[in-house]
Amino acid sequence: MRTRRLPAASLLAALALLAAACSATPTAGRTAADGAFTPPKLSAATSVGAGEGQVNLIAWAGYVENGSNDPKVDWVTPFEQQTGCKVNAKIAGTSDEMVNLMKTGEYDAVSASGDASLRLVASGDAAPVNTDLVPNYKDVFDGLKMKKWNSVNGVAYGIPHGYGANLLMYRTDKVSPAPDSWAPVFAADSPYKGHLTAYDSPIYLADAALYLMKTQPGLGITNPYALDQKQFDAAVALLKQQNANVGEYWSDYLKEISSFKSGDTVLGTTWQVIANLAESEKAPVAAVLPKEGATGWSDTWMLSAKAKHPNCAYKWMDWIISPKVNAQVAEYFGEAPANSKACAETADKNHCTVYHAGDAAYMDRIWVWTTPIPQCLDGRRDVQCVPYAKWVEAWTGIKG
């Protein structure tokens, strides 16, 4: 379950608020065809007509800004003026909440993360998307198109919005030598016992699986979201071992910043935006992408199969990834934009460098959150993989 993220600008402007939430070359072993399943038969639109007058969206905080949080941050009003589609947004706190809201049929589109997207496809709550009807899609980084978390059997089920990596952050004055591996996070005898942090979500099992994939090749893990029972049990065991060393699990990144500033936490998972904010508050921290690689997230605008305002929804999906707007969202929220032309539109001309937008080598080392399903996403057909519901069950046991 992904937890709510608040945008970087909101954090700087209102620290009392709580938050909980690009490659140009496809990576071998991660193509959409591997481990594909057969979703309910639904057809994509063939044209976009006049808007229906409104669009109902489910989104992460910071993705649908109309100036009410900050008068200077508003990409909704220009959309409404240009299209005649009034935007009604429901801010969701978790991926599970997004999935449940989509089931009601009251919403037209959702900014789903990879730990929710395949659930929406499999349940028939998300419809295929005709990318030809989204003109700005042509400029989306190739490494975000037709991936396991936004397509099935070569059919697109959404429009990429932006992405980020789950990095390793550490206190530069307390962790020595500077880490280049997840080893001190997962080691039973970690010298930082009691001062480690980990992301509070069942999808964090993939972080353990990725570490095992690189350090215990005998387990045969080739995709951290495609775990058979033996592989899954090994990841669960590693996290139960780690639990004894974790001082605090985080989902609210204000609390993570505070914990690193105080020194209660010295090492653990983070996002680039959190590292930037912690540094801006004079915390002696640094963040790295470890040698084993990392998990990450990529959000996708998905269309409801029951959308009452599909034309406005298509117009919104094209608008939100248009270069200028995608740049605004990426900077406000703290992520890499999806549109390759957005980097030329950012106010901070270093933004895309900091967030590694369009960096193929960097993205190649990130395993983006993808919903675990029984059909193994690594292409195996002789075994069933452990589905996400079992990850949720196991997470409760891991945390005790």
Stockholm file with secondary structure:
# STOCKHOLM 1.0

chainA/1-400         MRTRRLPAASLLAALALLAAACSATPTAGRTAADGAFTPPKLSAATSVGAGEGQVNLIAWAGYVENGSNDPKVDWVTPFEQQTGCKVNAKIAGTSDEMVNLMKTGEYDAVSASGDASLRLVASGDAAPVNTDLVPNYKDVFDGLKMKKWNSVNGVAYGIPHGYGANLLMYRTDKVSPAPDSWAPVFAADSPYKGHLTAYDSPIYLADAALYLMKTQPGLGITNPYALDQKQFDAAVALLKQQNANVGEYWSDYLKEISSFKSGDTVLGTTWQVIANLAESEKAPVAAVLPKEGATGWSDTWMLSAKAKHPNCAYKWMDWIISPKVNAQVAEYFGEAPANSKACAETADKNHCTVYHAGDAAYMDRIWVWTTPIPQCLDGRRDVQCVPYAKWVEAWTGIKG
#=GR chainA/1-400 SS CCBCCCCHHHHHHCTTSCCCCCCSSCCTTCBTTTTCCCCCCCCCCSCCCSCCSEEEEEECTTSSCBSSSCTTCBSHHHHHHHHCCEEEEEECSBHHHHHHHHHTTCCSEEEECHHHHHHHHHTTCEECCCGGGCGGGGGBCGGGSSBTTTEETTEECCEEEEEEECEEEEETTTSCSCCCSSHHHHCTTCTTTTSEEEECSGGGHHHHHHHHHHHCGGGCCSCTTCCCHHHHHHHHHHHHHHHTTEEEEESCHHHHHHHHHHTSCCEEEECHHHHHHHHHTTCCEEEECCTTCEEEEEEEEEEETTCSCHHHHHHHHHHHTSHHHHHHHHHHHTSEESBTTGGGGCSSTTHHHHTTTTCHHHHTTEEECCCCCSBCTTCCCSSBCCCHHHHHHHHHHHHC
#=GC SS_cons         CCBCCCCHHHHHHCTTSCCCCCCSSCCTTCBTTTTCCCCCCCCCCSCCCSCCSEEEEEECTTSSCBSSSCTTCBSHHHHHHHHCCEEEEEECSBHHHHHHHHHTTCCSEEEECHHHHHHHHHTTCEECCCGGGCGGGGGBCGGGSSBTTTEETTEECCEEEEEEECEEEEETTTSCSCCCSSHHHHCTTCTTTTSEEEECSGGGHHHHHHHHHHHCGGGCCSCTTCCCHHHHHHHHHHHHHHHTTEEEEESCHHHHHHHHHHTSCCEEEECHHHHHHHHHTTCCEEEECCTTCEEEEEEEEEEETTCSCHHHHHHHHHHHTSHHHHHHHHHHHTSEESBTTGGGGCSSTTHHHHTTTTCHHHHTTEEECCCCCSBCTTCCCSSBCCCHHHHHHHHHHHHC
//
